[in-house]
Amino acid sequence: MAIRIVTDSTSDLPVSLAEQYNIKVAPLRVNFGETSYLDGVDLKTEDFYHQLTSSKELPTTSQVNPGEFEEIFKEILDQGDEIIGIFIAKELSGTYASAKIAKDTLKSDKVHLIDSRGVTAMISIMCVVASRMAEEGKSVSEIKEKVEHMAEHMKSAFLIDTLTYLVKGGRLSKAQGVAGSLLNVKPIIRVKDGVIDTIHKARGRAKGIKWLIDNIKEEGHDLSNKTVFIVNSNDPELGQKIKAALLAEFTVGEVLETQIGSVVGTHAGPGCGGITFCTLD
């Protein structure tokens, strides 16, 4: 019997890592008007950003429904494996609730669910750690305890390049958007305990990247034994600049990279970039 990790597409887990660790990714739906796509399946990240920038209205996203989770869980259980599901924060999506309904329907004690308290690479890090622990022969209880502890100690900071999508999504007024754009303001946001908030406002990209690195230094984090994710939303050049700035100041145990997908990308827009890691030793 193996332990299988299941997550959802808001994790933005790179396909290579999903394949390497045999992680099942349940796709949310992305809706542009009347057209609905399975996130990451029939709407790739690059195509999503193309539609996002050419659409007058923001797309909506729909959670994975209980029936879809039931099928995923049943297939894995039928193979004799046990499941640890790691999903987007309850505050940001009903996906975890759907997984809970599926678990209750199946009445299986071999399905274990974890609220990541986060989104995007925050979830990816937990999935990678859980998978590696499973490969090492750790028990479900050991893995679950570790990941739940990680969820309480995640650090994330994302530099927003354009205010357009924050205005469209109602997080900023049009007046705030215009003023911010004129001043070249780049908000830096974080996700903490399922809540998205602004933690800094930089004047320009270069100062924003510098703040990301300085903030880690000021908080005294040692990254030499940590997995750090560098993320970007359809802007690999920004991702490489953040990575270079990080490695110029820190020795990092492992650097992984991924593209921000449709859920965060809908509000952050293209040109967003950031850093995520777990502060636990």
Secondary structure, DSSP 8 states (H G I E B T S, - for coil): --EEEEEEGGG---HHHHHHTT-EEE--EEEETTEEEEBTTTB-HHHHHHHHHH-SS--EEE---HHHHHHHHHHHHHTT-EEEEEE--TTT-SHHHHHHHHHHHHT-TTEEEEE-SS-THHHHHHHHHHHHHHHTT--HHHHHHHHHHHHTSEEEEEE---SHHHHHTTSS-HHHHHHHHHTTEEEEEEEETTEEEEEEEEESHHHHHHHHHHHHHHTT---TT-EEEEEESS-HHHHHHHHHHHHHH---SEEEEEE--HHHHHHH-TT-EEEEEE---
